[in-house]
Amino acid sequence: MIYIRRDKLKFIFMVCVLIISASFVYRLLQTNPELTLKNVVGPRGGKCGLPAPCPKRDFAFKISSGATSIIGPQICFDGKMLIKREIRGNHQGISVVVINEKTGEHITTGSFNMWNGDVRDLIAFLKSIEDGSLVLMATFDDPATKLNEEARTLITEFGSSYISKVKFRDNWVFVGGKKTITQVSFEQHLKNDKKTNKYESWPEMIEIEGCIPRLE
């Protein structure tokens, strides 16, 4: 009698499956020349590091808050890194990216220190945003000490449900719009709580990602 070890049988089985799969793909490509290997296998990833491409020509985005007072926030839109994660100081407080809803064009970016900065600078910036603009926001370290009711109200008008609750050293990320045609709202809020914080006086980093419909 001939005995074959189990691991050898497993190897032979895997080789057979591989050969059959390759043969199937080859025949499929011959049958339909318009197909490509990429179409058969499927997309492997989307812009801004999304696990899959957005449907049609929709805009991809990914936003991360800062981590403690050391690692800054990150905002990516349609494959472009508009706020890069940097070490210490940069983009402390609240960072804002403004995008044209129709074209996806990056209009402007601002960062506002809410620990010892002037909230009037943030308010003036928010008021200057034109109708039909997407607004992407992320926090770093402390977003709330100087944040007053006027600033919170303006952000609420962009579609935020949590900005009224954001307090000292909370983490918060948000996508909304100023009188946009597409009603967009993505948001996440994580409270600063020493009982649950990952980094003693700060909560862990949070992020949101997704697709925003592109207007035809």
Phi and psi in degrees as GROMACS dihedral restraints (atoms count N, CA, C in turn):
[ dihedral_restraints ]
;  ai    aj    ak    al  type     phi  dphi    fc
    3     4     5     6     1  -106.1    20    10
    4     5     6     7     1   126.8    20    10
    6     7     8     9     1  -108.7    20    10
    7     8     9    10     1   133.2    20    10
    9    10    11    12     1  -117.5    20    10
   10    11    12    13     1   128.6    20    10
   12    13    14    15     1   -63.3    20    10
   13    14    15    16     1   149.7    20    10
   15    16    17    18     1   -60.1    20    10
   16    17    18    19     1   -40.0    20    10
   18    19    20    21     1   -65.6    20    10
   19    20    21    22     1   -33.3    20    10
   21    22    23    24     1   -69.1    20    10
   22    23    24    25     1   -39.7    20    10
   24    25    26    27     1   -61.0    20    10
   25    26    27    28     1   -40.6    20    10
   27    28    29    30     1   -63.7    20    10
   28    29    30    31     1   -40.8    20    10
   30    31    32    33     1   -64.9    20    10
   31    32    33    34     1   -43.6    20    10
   33    34    35    36     1   -62.9    20    10
   34    35    36    37     1   -40.7    20    10
   36    37    38    39     1   -62.3    20    10
   37    38    39    40     1   -44.0    20    10
   39    40    41    42     1   -64.5    20    10
   40    41    42    43     1   -40.3    20    10
   42    43    44    45     1   -63.0    20    10
   43    44    45    46     1   -42.3    20    10
   45    46    47    48     1   -62.2    20    10
   46    47    48    49     1   -43.9    20    10
   48    49    50    51     1   -61.4    20    10
   49    50    51    52     1   -42.2    20    10
   51    52    53    54     1   -62.7    20    10
   52    53    54    55     1   -44.4    20    10
   54    55    56    57     1   -63.1    20    10
   55    56    57    58     1   -43.4    20    10
   57    58    59    60     1   -64.8    20    10
   58    59    60    61     1   -41.8    20    10
   60    61    62    63     1   -64.5    20    10
   61    62    63    64     1   -44.3    20    10
   63    64    65    66     1   -63.1    20    10
   64    65    66    67     1   -39.8    20    10
   66    67    68    69     1   -64.8    20    10
   67    68    69    70     1   -39.7    20    10
   69    70    71    72     1   -64.1    20    10
   70    71    72    73     1   -46.7    20    10
   72    73    74    75     1   -62.1    20    10
   73    74    75    76     1   -42.3    20    10
   75    76    77    78     1   -60.8    20    10
   76    77    78    79     1   -45.3    20    10
   78    79    80    81     1   -66.9    20    10
   79    80    81    82     1   -36.1    20    10
   81    82    83    84     1   -64.9    20    10
   82    83    84    85     1   -42.0    20    10
   84    85    86    87     1   -66.9    20    10
   85    86    87    88     1   -35.6    20    10
   87    88    89    90     1   -69.0    20    10
   88    89    90    91     1   -38.2    20    10
   90    91    92    93     1   -67.4    20    10
   91    92    93    94     1   -40.1    20    10
   93    94    95    96     1  -126.0    20    10
   94    95    96    97     1    93.9    20    10
   96    97    98    99     1   -61.5    20    10
   97    98    99   100     1   -20.8    20    10
   99   100   101   102     1   -74.1    20    10
  100   101   102   103     1   -18.3    20    10
  102   103   104   105     1   -72.7    20    10
  103   104   105   106     1   150.2    20    10
  105   106   107   108     1  -121.8    20    10
  106   107   108   109     1   165.9    20    10
  108   109   110   111     1   -59.8    20    10
  109   110   111   112     1   -34.2    20    10
  111   112   113   114     1   -65.2    20    10
  112   113   114   115     1   -39.2    20    10
  114   115   116   117     1   -64.3    20    10
  115   116   117   118     1   -39.0    20    10
  117   118   119   120     1   -70.7    20    10
  118   119   120   121     1   -47.9    20    10
  120   121   122   123     1   -73.3    20    10
  121   122   123   124     1   -34.7    20    10
  123   124   125   126     1   100.1    20    10
  124   125   126   127     1   158.8    20    10
  126   127   128   129     1   -64.2    20    10
  127   128   129   130     1   145.6    20    10
  129   130   131   132     1  -105.3    20    10
  130   131   132   133     1   -10.9    20    10
  132   133   134   135     1   176.3    20    10
  133   134   135   136     1   159.2    20    10
  135   136   137   138     1  -114.5    20    10
  136   137   138   139     1  -178.6    20    10
  138   139   140   141     1   -65.0    20    10
  139   140   141   142     1   154.4    20    10
  141   142   143   144     1    62.4    20    10
  142   143   144   145     1    19.1    20    10
  144   145   146   147     1    81.2    20    10
  145   146   147   148     1    13.6    20    10
  147   148   149   150     1   -65.2    20    10
  148   149   150   151     1   148.3    20    10
  150   151   152   153     1   -63.9    20    10
  151   152   153   154     1   -23.5    20    10
  153   154   155   156     1  -147.4    20    10
  154   155   156   157     1   153.9    20    10
  156   157   158   159     1   -62.6    20    10
  157   158   159   160     1   150.6    20    10
  159   160   161   162     1   -70.6    20    10
  160   161   162   163     1   150.3    20    10
  162   163   164   165     1   -65.1    20    10
  163   164   165   166     1   151.6    20    10
  165   166   167   168     1    53.7    20    10
  166   167   168   169     1  -125.7    20    10
  168   169   170   171     1  -117.2    20    10
  169   170   171   172     1    25.7    20    10
  171   172   173   174     1   -62.2    20    10
  172   173   174   175     1   156.7    20    10
  174   175   176   177     1   -83.1    20    10
  175   176   177   178     1   132.3    20    10
  177   178   179   180     1   -94.3    20    10
  178   179   180   181     1   147.7    20    10
  180   181   182   183     1  -146.3    20    10
  181   182   183   184     1   156.3    20    10
  183   184   185   186     1  -151.2    20    10
  184   185   186   187     1   129.7    20    10
  186   187   188   189     1  -130.0    20    10
  187   188   189   190     1   133.0    20    10
  189   190   191   192     1  -125.4    20    10
  190   191   192   193     1   139.1    20    10
  192   193   194   195     1   -75.1    20    10
  193   194   195   196     1   174.3    20    10
  195   196   197   198     1   -75.9    20    10
  196   197   198   199     1   173.4    20    10
  198   199   200   201     1  -127.3    20    10
  199   200   201   202     1   120.7    20    10
  201   202   203   204     1    51.6    20    10
  202   203   204   205     1  -142.5    20    10
  204   205   206   207     1  -107.8    20    10
  205   206   207   208     1    17.5    20    10
  207   208   209   210     1  -110.6    20    10
  208   209   210   211     1   -51.7    20    10
  210   211   212   213     1   -97.6    20    10
  211   212   213   214     1   122.7    20    10
  213   214   215   216     1   -76.9    20    10
  214   215   216   217     1   176.4    20    10
  216   217   218   219     1   -79.6    20    10
  217   218   219   220     1   174.0    20    10
  219   220   221   222     1  -144.8    20    10
  220   221   222   223     1   131.5    20    10
  222   223   224   225     1  -131.5    20    10
  223   224   225   226     1   119.3    20    10
  225   226   227   228     1  -118.9    20    10
  226   227   228   229     1   135.3    20    10
  228   229   230   231     1  -136.4    20    10
  229   230   231   232     1   123.7    20    10
  231   232   233   234     1    52.4    20    10
  232   233   234   235     1    40.5    20    10
  234   235   236   237     1    87.3    20    10
  235   236   237   238     1    -2.2    20    10
  237   238   239   240     1  -108.6    20    10
  238   239   240   241     1   127.2    20    10
  240   241   242   243     1   -83.9    20    10
  241   242   243   244     1   103.2    20    10
  243   244   245   246     1   -92.4    20    10
  244   245   246   247     1   -29.1    20    10
  246   247   248   249     1  -125.9    20    10
  247   248   249   250     1   116.1    20    10
  249   250   251   252     1   -94.6    20    10
  250   251   252   253     1   144.1    20    10
  252   253   254   255     1   -71.5    20    10
  253   254   255   256     1   116.1    20    10
  255   256   257   258     1  -123.7    20    10
  256   257   258   259     1   168.8    20    10
  258   259   260   261     1   -95.4    20    10
  259   260   261   262     1   126.4    20    10
  261   262   263   264     1    59.7    20    10
  262   263   264   265     1   133.0    20    10
  264   265   266   267     1    77.3    20    10
  265   266   267   268     1   -50.7    20    10
  267   268   269   270     1   -66.2    20    10
  268   269   270   271     1   135.7    20    10
  270   271   272   273     1    63.8    20    10
  271   272   273   274     1    29.9    20    10
  273   274   275   276     1   -70.1    20    10
  274   275   276   277     1   139.8    20    10
  276   277   278   279     1   101.5    20    10
  277   278   279   280     1  -115.9    20    10
  279   280   281   282     1  -124.3    20    10
  280   281   282   283     1   125.5    20    10
  282   283   284   285     1  -103.9    20    10
  283   284   285   286     1   140.5    20    10
  285   286   287   288     1  -131.1    20    10
  286   287   288   289     1   132.5    20    10
  288   289   290   291     1  -119.9    20    10
  289   290   291   292     1   133.0    20    10
  291   292   293   294     1  -114.1    20    10
  292   293   294   295     1   130.6    20    10
  294   295   296   297     1  -127.4    20    10
  295   296   297   298     1   139.5    20    10
  297   298   299   300     1   -69.8    20    10
  298   299   300   301     1   122.4    20    10
  300   301   302   303     1   -61.6    20    10
  301   302   303   304     1   -38.2    20    10
  303   304   305   306     1   -77.8    20    10
  304   305   306   307     1   -44.1    20    10
  306   307   308   309     1   -98.9    20    10
  307   308   309   310     1   -19.6    20    10
  309   310   311   312     1    78.1    20    10
  310   311   312   313     1     9.7    20    10
  312   313   314   315     1   -71.6    20    10
  313   314   315   316     1   136.3    20    10
  315   316   317   318     1   -74.7    20    10
  316   317   318   319     1   118.2    20    10
  318   319   320   321     1   -90.1    20    10
  319   320   321   322     1   -53.5    20    10
  321   322   323   324     1  -162.0    20    10
  322   323   324   325     1   165.3    20    10
  324   325   326   327     1  -138.5    20    10
  325   326   327   328     1   143.9    20    10
  327   328   329   330     1  -147.2    20    10
  328   329   330   331     1   148.7    20    10
  330   331   332   333     1  -128.4    20    10
  331   332   333   334     1   135.0    20    10
  333   334   335   336     1  -132.7    20    10
  334   335   336   337     1   119.4    20    10
  336   337   338   339     1   -75.0    20    10
  337   338   339   340     1   116.0    20    10
  339   340   341   342     1  -100.0    20    10
  340   341   342   343     1     9.6    20    10
  342   343   344   345     1   -93.9    20    10
  343   344   345   346     1   -53.8    20    10
  345   346   347   348     1  -133.6    20    10
  346   347   348   349     1    19.4    20    10
  348   349   350   351     1   -91.2    20    10
  349   350   351   352     1  -168.4    20    10
  351   352   353   354     1  -111.5    20    10
  352   353   354   355     1   115.5    20    10
  354   355   356   357     1   -63.8    20    10
  355   356   357   358     1   -20.6    20    10
  357   358   359   360     1   -63.6    20    10
  358   359   360   361     1   -29.1    20    10
  360   361   362   363     1   -65.9    20    10
  361   362   363   364     1   -42.2    20    10
  363   364   365   366     1   -64.9    20    10
  364   365   366   367     1   -44.2    20    10
  366   367   368   369     1   -61.1    20    10
  367   368   369   370     1   -44.7    20    10
  369   370   371   372     1   -62.0    20    10
  370   371   372   373     1   -40.0    20    10
  372   373   374   375     1   -64.3    20    10
  373   374   375   376     1   -47.4    20    10
  375   376   377   378     1   -62.3    20    10
  376   377   378   379     1   -39.3    20    10
  378   379   380   381     1   -69.0    20    10
  379   380   381   382     1   -25.9    20    10
  381   382   383   384     1   -79.4    20    10
  382   383   384   385     1   -12.8    20    10
  384   385   386   387     1   -66.7    20    10
  385   386   387   388     1   129.9    20    10
  387   388   389   390     1   -81.0    20    10
  388   389   390   391     1   153.8    20    10
  390   391   392   393     1   -58.7    20    10
  391   392   393   394     1   147.4    20    10
  393   394   395   396     1    82.4    20    10
  394   395   396   397     1    22.4    20    10
  396   397   398   399     1  -111.5    20    10
  397   398   399   400     1   137.4    20    10
  399   400   401   402     1   -81.5    20    10
  400   401   402   403     1   143.2    20    10
  402   403   404   405     1  -126.5    20    10
  403   404   405   406     1   119.9    20    10
  405   406   407   408     1  -114.4    20    10
  406   407   408   409     1   131.8    20    10
  408   409   410   411     1  -136.9    20    10
  409   410   411   412     1   148.1    20    10
  411   412   413   414     1  -149.5    20    10
  412   413   414   415     1   148.6    20    10
  414   415   416   417     1  -106.5    20    10
  415   416   417   418     1   160.3    20    10
  417   418   419   420     1  -150.2    20    10
  418   419   420   421     1   123.8    20    10
  420   421   422   423     1    68.6    20    10
  421   422   423   424     1   -99.8    20    10
  423   424   425   426     1  -119.2    20    10
  424   425   426   427     1   116.4    20    10
  426   427   428   429     1  -100.3    20    10
  427   428   429   430     1     1.4    20    10
  429   430   431   432     1  -125.9    20    10
  430   431   432   433     1   -17.4    20    10
  432   433   434   435     1   -56.9    20    10
  433   434   435   436     1   -43.6    20    10
  435   436   437   438     1   -99.0    20    10
  436   437   438   439     1     0.7    20    10
  438   439   440   441     1   -74.1    20    10
  439   440   441   442     1   114.6    20    10
  441   442   443   444     1  -102.2    20    10
  442   443   444   445     1  -179.4    20    10
  444   445   446   447     1   -65.7    20    10
  445   446   447   448     1   -34.9    20    10
  447   448   449   450     1   -63.5    20    10
  448   449   450   451     1   -44.9    20    10
  450   451   452   453     1   -65.1    20    10
  451   452   453   454     1   -42.9    20    10
  453   454   455   456     1   -62.3    20    10
  454   455   456   457     1   -40.0    20    10
  456   457   458   459     1   -64.0    20    10
  457   458   459   460     1   -42.0    20    10
  459   460   461   462     1   -60.9    20    10
  460   461   462   463     1   -42.4    20    10
  462   463   464   465     1   -70.2    20    10
  463   464   465   466     1   -35.7    20    10
  465   466   467   468     1   -60.3    20    10
  466   467   468   469     1   -37.5    20    10
  468   469   470   471     1   -66.7    20    10
  469   470   471   472     1   -19.5    20    10
  471   472   473   474     1   -80.8    20    10
  472   473   474   475     1    -8.7    20    10
  474   475   476   477     1   117.5    20    10
  475   476   477   478     1     5.2    20    10
  477   478   479   480     1   -75.9    20    10
  478   479   480   481     1   137.3    20    10
  480   481   482   483     1  -102.5    20    10
  481   482   483   484     1   -15.4    20    10
  483   484   485   486     1  -111.9    20    10
  484   485   486   487     1   -11.7    20    10
  486   487   488   489     1   -60.5    20    10
  487   488   489   490     1   -28.1    20    10
  489   490   491   492     1   -68.6    20    10
  490   491   492   493     1   -18.3    20    10
  492   493   494   495     1  -101.7    20    10
  493   494   495   496     1    -7.5    20    10
  495   496   497   498     1   -69.7    20    10
  496   497   498   499     1   126.2    20    10
  498   499   500   501     1  -126.2    20    10
  499   500   501   502     1  -172.5    20    10
  501   502   503   504     1   -49.9    20    10
  502   503   504   505     1   121.6    20    10
  504   505   506   507     1    61.5    20    10
  505   506   507   508     1    16.7    20    10
  507   508   509   510     1   -68.0    20    10
  508   509   510   511     1   157.3    20    10
  510   511   512   513     1  -104.5    20    10
  511   512   513   514     1   140.4    20    10
  513   514   515   516     1  -153.2    20    10
  514   515   516   517     1   133.8    20    10
  516   517   518   519     1  -133.0    20    10
  517   518   519   520     1   148.1    20    10
  519   520   521   522     1  -157.6    20    10
  520   521   522   523     1   143.2    20    10
  522   523   524   525     1  -130.4    20    10
  523   524   525   526     1   126.3    20    10
  525   526   527   528     1  -148.6    20    10
  526   527   528   529     1  -156.7    20    10
  528   529   530   531     1  -158.9    20    10
  529   530   531   532     1   157.7    20    10
  531   532   533   534     1  -103.8    20    10
  532   533   534   535     1   103.2    20    10
  534   535   536   537     1    49.9    20    10
  535   536   537   538     1    48.9    20    10
  537   538   539   540     1   -84.4    20    10
  538   539   540   541     1   156.7    20    10
  540   541   542   543     1   -69.7    20    10
  541   542   543   544     1   -45.3    20    10
  543   544   545   546     1   -84.3    20    10
  544   545   546   547     1   122.4    20    10
  546   547   548   549     1   -80.2    20    10
  547   548   549   550     1    95.9    20    10
  549   550   551   552     1  -104.6    20    10
  550   551   552   553     1   134.6    20    10
  552   553   554   555     1  -156.5    20    10
  553   554   555   556     1   112.8    20    10
  555   556   557   558     1  -128.2    20    10
  556   557   558   559     1   136.8    20    10
  558   559   560   561     1  -161.5    20    10
  559   560   561   562     1   148.2    20    10
  561   562   563   564     1  -148.9    20    10
  562   563   564   565     1   140.4    20    10
  564   565   566   567     1  -135.1    20    10
  565   566   567   568     1   131.4    20    10
  567   568   569   570     1  -128.3    20    10
  568   569   570   571     1   120.8    20    10
  570   571   572   573     1   -74.9    20    10
  571   572   573   574     1   149.3    20    10
  573   574   575   576     1   -80.6    20    10
  574   575   576   577     1   110.2    20    10
  576   577   578   579     1  -141.6    20    10
  577   578   579   580     1   114.8    20    10
  579   580   581   582     1   -59.2    20    10
  580   581   582   583     1   -23.0    20    10
  582   583   584   585     1   -73.0    20    10
  583   584   585   586     1   -28.6    20    10
  585   586   587   588     1  -119.3    20    10
  586   587   588   589     1    -6.8    20    10
  588   589   590   591     1   -58.0    20    10
  589   590   591   592     1   142.6    20    10
  591   592   593   594     1   -80.6    20    10
  592   593   594   595     1   -30.3    20    10
  594   595   596   597     1  -121.1    20    10
  595   596   597   598     1    55.9    20    10
  597   598   599   600     1    55.2    20    10
  598   599   600   601     1   -87.5    20    10
  600   601   602   603     1   -91.5    20    10
  601   602   603   604     1     4.5    20    10
  603   604   605   606     1  -136.0    20    10
  604   605   606   607     1   145.1    20    10
  606   607   608   609     1   -76.6    20    10
  607   608   609   610     1   171.5    20    10
  609   610   611   612     1   -73.2    20    10
  610   611   612   613     1   162.8    20    10
  612   613   614   615     1   -63.0    20    10
  613   614   615   616     1   145.0    20    10
  615   616   617   618     1  -126.3    20    10
  616   617   618   619     1   159.1    20    10
  618   619   620   621     1  -151.3    20    10
  619   620   621   622     1   157.7    20    10
  621   622   623   624     1  -133.6    20    10
  622   623   624   625     1   152.1    20    10
  624   625   626   627     1  -151.1    20    10
  625   626   627   628     1   158.3    20    10
  627   628   629   630     1   168.3    20    10
  628   629   630   631     1  -162.9    20    10
  630   631   632   633     1  -126.2    20    10
  631   632   633   634     1   139.9    20    10
  633   634   635   636     1  -114.5    20    10
  634   635   636   637     1   125.6    20    10
  636   637   638   639     1   -56.8    20    10
  637   638   639   640     1   135.9    20    10
  639   640   641   642     1   -91.6    20    10
  640   641   642   643     1   131.5    20    10
  642   643   644   645     1   -72.5    20    10
  643   644   645   646     1   135.1    20    10
